[in-house]
Amino acid sequence: MVSPFALFAQPKVKLTKSTPSVKFVVEQVARDFYQNFNNIKGDTLNITGGAIEFTSKVVAVGALSTSITKYVDPNSYSWQSTLFKSEEYEAAVEKYKEYYRQINGATLTFYDKTSYKLSGYYDVPDENRAFASSILELNGTNHDMKLFKVEVALSYTMPEWFVKIMVYEKVADKDIRPTIRQ
């Protein structure tokens, strides 16, 4: 017979919940990047003068929101997913760091079966800044792939901290808004 007091005397094990990996999701998104996400693009969500937003058929486990945006000028696409939000700065920083670690060093294979390693510097968060942004790029010498970026971002919008991952083509600022020469 077990004493009811013995049940309360048992040590309590703290279960930590691990963050699901986003590496596989980023790999799926990258594979469809140069097809303008046609294979993973879902229904139209919103149309504005300069952009069209779509749902994404590829969504990370537990994501709060995920979408694909087509920009009119310059003609480009991006995939973005909000993965975490919290009023607690430390919790958000932990998730930001964890997502960065999951994808930094990942090998991505594209539609043409070429593979590249993804890497970038970790932007150390500071509570005095409202954001941190670690941009990862592909190694390799293929000039066409130099515009491909994966960004892990931590941002603050009152009263919460958000962690996002974005996959996009970074067109040089000078090509978006060239200076006027006289």
Secondary structure, DSSP 8 states (H G I E B T S, - for coil): ---HHHHHHS------------HHHHHHHHHTGGGTTTTTEEEEEEE-SSEEEEEES---TT-SEEEEEEETTTTEEEEEEEEEEES-HHHHHHHHHHHHHHHTT-EEE-TTS-EEEEE-------TTSSEEEEEEEE-SS-GGGGGEEEEEEEEEETTEEEEEEEEEE---HHHHS-----
